[in-house]
Amino acid sequence: MIEPHDRRLALGLIREAIDAGASYKKACEILDVDERTVRRWRRQLRATDGLEDRRRESGGAR
């Protein structure tokens, strides 16, 4: 799991790389983060101003 602080850092690095001329795909590839994951983080950040992991914890009571 990637912590919210690290997600924000990754988003900033991707933005910086794109501003410097890198492609979105290449920036994600270098950080080893799937493009869909980055899009989800960006949507989540815009909608809630937070990047906490919203997945259910595995092994939880059901």
Backbone torsions as a table, in degrees:
resi	resn	phi	psi	omega
1	MET	NA	138.7	179.0
2	ILE	-98.7	125.5	-177.7
3	GLU	-67.2	151.6	-179.2
4	PRO	-53.6	-40.4	179.0
5	HIS	-60.8	-42.8	-179.6
6	ASP	-69.3	-31.9	176.4
7	ARG	-64.8	-44.3	178.1
8	ARG	-62.0	-41.6	178.6
9	LEU	-61.5	-45.5	179.3
10	ALA	-61.5	-42.9	178.5
11	LEU	-61.6	-40.0	178.0
12	GLY	-65.5	-41.4	179.1
13	LEU	-65.9	-39.0	178.4
14	ILE	-64.9	-44.3	178.1
15	ARG	-60.6	-43.3	179.7
16	GLU	-62.6	-42.8	179.6
17	ALA	-64.3	-42.0	179.0
18	ILE	-64.6	-43.1	178.5
19	ASP	-62.0	-28.1	179.8
20	ALA	-86.7	-1.4	175.0
21	GLY	112.5	-3.0	178.7
22	ALA	-75.7	155.6	175.2
23	SER	-79.8	155.6	177.0
24	TYR	-57.4	-45.2	-179.0
25	LYS	-60.5	-45.7	-178.3
26	LYS	-67.0	-40.0	179.2
27	ALA	-61.5	-43.1	178.1
28	CYS	-66.0	-41.4	-179.3
29	GLU	-60.9	-43.7	-178.9
30	ILE	-62.5	-37.8	178.9
31	LEU	-83.9	-3.5	-179.6
32	ASP	58.8	44.4	177.1
33	VAL	-124.6	131.2	-179.6
34	ASP	-63.4	141.1	-179.8
35	GLU	-57.9	-38.4	179.5
36	ARG	-65.1	-36.5	177.7
37	THR	-63.1	-44.1	179.6
38	VAL	-63.8	-41.7	177.6
39	ARG	-61.5	-40.5	178.9
40	ARG	-64.1	-43.6	177.6
41	TRP	-59.9	-43.3	-178.6
42	ARG	-64.9	-43.0	177.0
43	ARG	-61.8	-45.0	-179.1
44	GLN	-63.0	-41.6	-179.7
45	LEU	-64.5	-42.5	178.7
46	ARG	-65.7	-38.1	-174.5
47	ALA	-79.0	-35.6	-171.2
48	THR	-126.8	-8.5	-175.0
49	ASP	60.1	28.7	177.1
50	GLY	-146.5	156.2	-178.0
51	LEU	-127.0	31.6	179.2
52	GLU	-68.0	149.2	178.2
53	ASP	-70.6	123.2	-176.6
54	ARG	-101.2	6.8	177.8
55	ARG	-72.4	150.1	174.2
56	ARG	-70.7	143.9	177.5
57	GLU	-71.1	137.7	179.8
58	SER	-71.4	147.5	177.7
59	GLY	81.6	8.1	-179.7
60	GLY	-73.1	162.5	178.9
61	ALA	-67.4	140.8	-180.0
62	ARG	-127.1	NA	NA
